[in-house]
Amino acid sequence: MRVKVRVTGQLIDICSADHVDLADRASVDQALAQLNIPHDQVGLVSVNGEAVSKAKRPHRALADGDELVVMAPLTGG
């Protein structure tokens, strides 16, 4: 299956992919691993506009055509 990918912030330097091909029912964590995005570099993740918490990422299955947005952690003061 093919999932659309959009990354933001400093993650653009790590991942320039606009999609990822995955096995059926792959998880968000599996997609991040295939994209070579380190977990400690990930802030907010959403699938089709719905936030996916860190605890749910290993279990949240993706489907063909989903849009995965990965944002870098917010920092600053």
Number of C-alpha atoms within 10 A of each C-alpha: 14 16 19 17 20 18 21 15 12 13 18 14 9 14 16 13 12 12 17 15 14 17 13 12 14 18 19 22 18 19 23 20 12 12 17 11 17 11 11 8 13 19 14 14 20 17 20 12 11 11 13 17 13 15 8 13 17 15 15 17 16 23 17 15 12 16 20 26 18 22 19 17 14 10 6 3 3
